[in-house]
């Protein structure tokens, strides 16, 4: 009987430790999703991994949204103010980076 009681204590202790670990990992992932600078001037909104060497990052800088295309060799930024010219520029930049990477 004493053996089962000590076994039960160990199982309960492991379950509590697993619950605490799960909570900490979940909290850490949520904090990493929305990162901010120290002064709250730069805020990371979202990231998209396009390929192994190409990533799109959406930032909010001083209230203005900025899209950054990051590759191994270059970083390009586009300010998103809602006009179609920026959208076509973004598509053009993305196409150039993808063709550069595939070459």
Helices and strands as residue ranges (DSSP letters): H 2-33, E 42-49, E 54-61, E 64-71, E 75-80, H 84-102
